[in-house]
């Protein structure tokens, strides 16, 4: 529904958060004290506990960014209005499970 508004004033009320304020000239900013809850979803690793011999053990699916990109393009939701990808464990390649070997090339690097 669309309404043409000509004779009324409409207001949009918002609550100012520390992470939503615009920067101003010569402003000093302290990094690390504010938290934006929007990114909380992306900041942690996803864990899917697996029952093994009566105990719940965490399993991790580890892949390179390029591999994940190819999986997203191959996903059934690709080229639809649903831009989010939800992968179930059965949808992920089994070779990604606990693939800690991807980190080996970084272990031999000297500290920076």
KEKE-3310 file (N, C-alpha, C; in steps of 0.2 Angstrom, whole numbers, plus 5000, padded with zeros to 4 digits):
npx = (5004:5003:5004:5001:5008:5005:5000:5004:5016:5028:5038:5053:5059:5074:5086:5101:5116:5132:5140:5134:5136:5140:5156:5166:5175:5192:5189:5193:5195:5192:5197:5189:5182:5168:5154:5147:5132:5127:5137:5140:5135:5143:5156:5160:5165:5156:5149:5146:5141:5146:5140:5150:5154:5147:5150:5149:5157:5166:5165:5173:5171:5182:5188:5195:5193:5190:5185:5173:5166:5164:5155:5144:5140:5136:5125:5108:5100:5106:5106:5093:5080:5083:5096:5104:5114:5111:5119:5118:5125:5125:5126:5139:5155:5163:5177:5180:5178:5185:5197:5211:5223:5225:5230:5243:5253:5254:5260:5274:5279:5288:5286:5278)
npy = (4994:5011:5028:5044:5058:5074:5084:5082:5080:5068:5058:5050:5040:5037:5027:5033:5025:5021:5015:5020:5033:5047:5051:5066:5081:5081:5072:5061:5044:5029:5013:4997:4997:4998:4989:4981:4973:4967:4961:4950:4938:4934:4933:4922:4904:4891:4878:4860:4848:4831:4815:4803:4788:4788:4801:4819:4827:4841:4845:4852:4861:4865:4875:4883:4900:4902:4889:4889:4899:4893:4883:4891:4896:4885:4881:4878:4889:4899:4912:4916:4925:4923:4927:4922:4909:4893:4880:4863:4850:4838:4844:4849:4846:4831:4830:4842:4841:4843:4847:4851:4851:4862:4872:4870:4875:4888:4886:4885:4898:4912:4921:4937)
npz = (5000:4996:5001:4998:5006:5010:5018:5031:5045:5047:5058:5061:5073:5082:5091:5098:5096:5102:5092:5081:5078:5068:5062:5067:5062:5068:5078:5092:5093:5102:5100:5102:5114:5111:5106:5093:5091:5079:5072:5080:5076:5066:5072:5078:5079:5070:5079:5078:5087:5088:5091:5098:5102:5113:5118:5117:5104:5097:5080:5066:5051:5039:5027:5012:5007:4994:4991:4998:4992:4979:4984:4988:4976:4970:4977:4981:4983:4976:4964:4967:4975:4988:4996:5007:5012:5019:5025:5028:5038:5030:5018:5016:5010:5014:5015:5021:5034:5050:5045:5048:5042:5033:5040:5041:5032:5038:5050:5048:5046:5051:5066:5065)
capx = (5000:5007:5000:5004:5008:5006:4998:5006:5023:5030:5044:5056:5063:5079:5090:5108:5120:5139:5142:5130:5137:5145:5163:5167:5182:5197:5187:5197:5191:5195:5195:5189:5177:5161:5152:5141:5129:5125:5142:5141:5133:5149:5162:5161:5165:5150:5151:5141:5144:5144:5140:5155:5155:5143:5152:5148:5164:5165:5168:5174:5172:5187:5189:5198:5188:5188:5181:5167:5163:5161:5150:5139:5138:5133:5120:5101:5097:5110:5102:5086:5079:5085:5103:5108:5115:5111:5121:5117:5131:5125:5128:5146:5160:5165:5184:5181:5177:5191:5203:5216:5229:5225:5234:5250:5257:5255:5264:5281:5280:5291:5282:5279)
capy = (5000:5017:5033:5051:5062:5081:5089:5080:5079:5062:5058:5044:5041:5031:5028:5034:5020:5023:5012:5022:5040:5049:5054:5073:5083:5081:5068:5055:5038:5024:5007:4991:4998:4998:4982:4981:4966:4965:4957:4944:4932:4932:4933:4915:4898:4887:4871:4855:4843:4825:4810:4798:4783:4791:4808:4824:4830:4846:4844:4858:4861:4870:4876:4890:4905:4900:4883:4891:4903:4888:4880:4895:4897:4878:4880:4878:4896:4904:4916:4917:4931:4921:4928:4919:4901:4889:4873:4858:4846:4834:4848:4851:4841:4827:4832:4848:4840:4843:4848:4855:4851:4868:4877:4868:4880:4894:4885:4886:4905:4915:4926:4944)
capz = (5000:4995:5003:4996:5012:5009:5023:5038:5046:5049:5061:5062:5079:5082:5097:5096:5099:5101:5086:5075:5077:5063:5064:5065:5061:5074:5084:5094:5093:5106:5097:5106:5119:5109:5103:5088:5091:5073:5070:5084:5072:5062:5075:5082:5074:5071:5081:5077:5091:5085:5096:5096:5107:5119:5120:5112:5102:5092:5073:5062:5044:5038:5020:5010:5005:4987:4991:5001:4987:4975:4987:4988:4969:4968:4982:4977:4983:4971:4959:4969:4980:4995:4996:5012:5011:5025:5024:5033:5038:5024:5012:5016:5007:5019:5016:5025:5041:5054:5040:5051:5038:5029:5044:5041:5029:5042:5056:5047:5045:5057:5069:5063)
cpx = (5004:5002:5004:5003:5010:5005:5000:5013:5024:5037:5047:5061:5068:5083:5097:5112:5127:5142:5138:5131:5142:5151:5162:5174:5186:5194:5192:5193:5195:5192:5194:5185:5170:5160:5146:5138:5127:5131:5143:5139:5139:5155:5164:5161:5158:5152:5145:5143:5141:5145:5145:5156:5153:5145:5151:5155:5162:5168:5168:5174:5176:5189:5192:5192:5185:5183:5174:5163:5160:5155:5143:5136:5134:5126:5113:5098:5101:5105:5094:5086:5082:5093:5107:5108:5115:5113:5120:5123:5131:5127:5135:5150:5163:5173:5185:5181:5184:5197:5208:5223:5230:5229:5241:5255:5259:5260:5272:5283:5283:5286:5283:5278)
cpy = (5006:5023:5040:5055:5069:5086:5087:5080:5072:5062:5051:5044:5035:5032:5028:5029:5023:5021:5015:5030:5041:5052:5062:5075:5083:5076:5062:5049:5032:5017:5001:4991:4997:4991:4983:4974:4963:4959:4950:4938:4929:4931:4926:4910:4894:4880:4866:4849:4836:4820:4804:4794:4786:4798:4813:4827:4835:4844:4851:4857:4867:4870:4883:4894:4903:4894:4885:4895:4898:4885:4884:4896:4891:4877:4881:4885:4901:4906:4916:4923:4929:4921:4924:4911:4898:4882:4869:4853:4841:4837:4850:4845:4837:4828:4838:4847:4839:4843:4852:4855:4858:4873:4875:4873:4886:4893:4886:4893:4908:4920:4933:4949)
cpz = (5000:4997:5001:5002:5010:5014:5031:5039:5049:5052:5061:5068:5080:5089:5095:5100:5098:5095:5080:5074:5072:5066:5063:5065:5068:5080:5085:5095:5097:5103:5102:5112:5117:5106:5099:5088:5084:5070:5074:5081:5068:5065:5078:5077:5075:5073:5080:5081:5088:5091:5094:5102:5114:5122:5115:5110:5097:5086:5070:5055:5042:5030:5018:5007:4998:4986:4993:4996:4982:4977:4987:4981:4967:4972:4978:4978:4979:4966:4960:4973:4987:4994:5001:5010:5018:5023:5030:5033:5032:5018:5011:5014:5013:5020:5020:5032:5045:5050:5042:5047:5034:5033:5044:5038:5033:5048:5054:5046:5051:5059:5066:5068)
residu = (UNK:UNK:UNK:UNK:UNK:UNK:UNK:UNK:UNK:UNK:UNK:UNK:UNK:UNK:UNK:UNK:UNK:UNK:UNK:UNK:UNK:UNK:UNK:UNK:UNK:UNK:UNK:UNK:UNK:UNK:UNK:UNK:UNK:UNK:UNK:UNK:UNK:UNK:UNK:UNK:UNK:UNK:UNK:UNK:UNK:UNK:UNK:UNK:UNK:UNK:UNK:UNK:UNK:UNK:UNK:UNK:UNK:UNK:UNK:UNK:UNK:UNK:UNK:UNK:UNK:UNK:UNK:UNK:UNK:UNK:UNK:UNK:UNK:UNK:UNK:UNK:UNK:UNK:UNK:UNK:UNK:UNK:UNK:UNK:UNK:UNK:UNK:UNK:UNK:UNK:UNK:UNK:UNK:UNK:UNK:UNK:UNK:UNK:UNK:UNK:UNK:UNK:UNK:UNK:UNK:UNK:UNK:UNK:UNK:UNK:UNK:UNK)
# end
